[in-house]
């Protein structure tokens, strides 16, 4: 059995060909798709976070709204770029959204992906300390965030408060118990996956990974997951970790599916550079009739290693079509692979 959810970038464009023509459309349709996915029996609604782009950017209002509209489905991010975040303010926002949802948030955080602007985090008021990189800054911010999520008091109370205080040092409010164990790290390398395991974060691994061996993407990703699980066990954490992978998977079941995605082109991994001197491997997509899709997916080692699968969806094609994409996988593919 696997948890199966969707992952949306929340793209929008004023183009007449887009079904999502404004930021408002992207947000409201994201909520509607979360509701639809829950009705179909999907397990998760996850959203990307990109700044300075015509995509979803500020996740907590969206997560809170989706939490108020749904009852069971997990609500998450993949991922929030910690270079842009005040970890204390973020902990308050996350706690509030988690309480509204009844404890269903699954927050994916990371160093972030290549940006739309140069050093965008500087416009938000953040810069690495002397001798440190932006990746160092993201990890430092993360450790502060994880610490304050524990709910321990750390702030010295005023001797003359406006309202009565509980005894001792004060913590951030609202505090949502259990949220600390529902934080995920989006890892592009084996080393950061191991670091995440040591800190007790769940693992998110996407359709992109730094190329560390030249092997096919799904094999490198499976090896990353195994290294993560070994590090988790060695760290001695009391609970079991979760691991998600994301994939572009489209079952061709009607003429519209074939018109959109039935190109007939061979799908394969792509190797390239996302940053200078950082060679990466981009995982292949999967597009086929359900029977053929089942055979292809059965050979993906990383999906086999993960407990959660996130289906990347083409959100600009609209809520109804994306619900169909999700339903096709849940009903025509997942049962044959014992995912359901």
Phi, psi and omega in degrees: 000140176229149167281135181233125179224183176245157176232121181244135173280341181067036177299146170217153181206140178287001180301145178295339179278351183267139173273002182226094194257000180208167176299323177297318176301315182300318181290311183292322177292328176297318177296315180298322180290325175298317178297314181297318181296320177298317179297330179280348181096011175291159186260340186210147173236110185241149185226140174282160179228114179228131180267156179058033183219157175279066181212179176294139184229310185258101193283332192288322172300320178296313180296320179295316180295316178296324178296326179285337183265347183239173184234328189235328189294141175290147182233123187212180177234154178202079005221166170272128181280111186287352175292339184260000193253140163275111189296332179285314177298320179298321179296322176294313179299316181295318179298318180296313181296323180292319178294321177299322182278353184078030176083036183251004181288141173229095190267115173269128180230163179188189175283342178094170183256175176307143192260167175282337182231167180281121177049054185301330181298335179293328177292337177272359177096015182242144178208144178298146174294160179306131179084002181241158179262172176295328176294320175301316180300317180299317180290323176297315178299322180297317182294325175295315179302313180298322182293314183288337177293342179295337177087015178276145177289141180215346185262133181289123182287150177290142176289344179230068184286155176292324178232155180301140178257152168292164182293152175084188179289156187260146175255172174288145175231149000282143176261132179248105181301138177093344182296326181304325181277000179245032174258134182242149174248127176277109188252129176260355181222163176296322184296317180286333174295318178294319176301317180297320179298317180298326181274358177079030175260148171291167186245129168247129177231126191263207178269011179225137178213145173300137181283112183247000181207347185082359180284165176305151185306310187295332178285316176300319181292320177297320177295322176299316181297318179295320178296321177298312182296323177297316179295322178299313180298318180295331180286342175076028179295151186280339182242166180276142180277164171245152181223129176241149169233152177245149182212151169265109185230123180229120175272125180272100184241349178212176184295327179293319176302315183293324179294319181284315193234352183276063184284336183082356179285144178294136178259127181210164178299151176237132177253138180188190183243121176267339176215157178306130176067013176239095179282134183232162174240129179259123184291147179294158170266172180231116180222121181186172169300152186308318183297317179290324180298318180301316180295318180294316183291332179296340181266358181278107186293325183290320176300320179298325182283333186276155174261349183225134178239126178253124180268116178288133186243147177276082194299334182287355175273000172099160184295314184299315181291320180293327174297321177297317179301314180295314182298322180300318179290317182296323188260327188256343185241309187302316182299322182292339179260009182061027172278341179226000000 
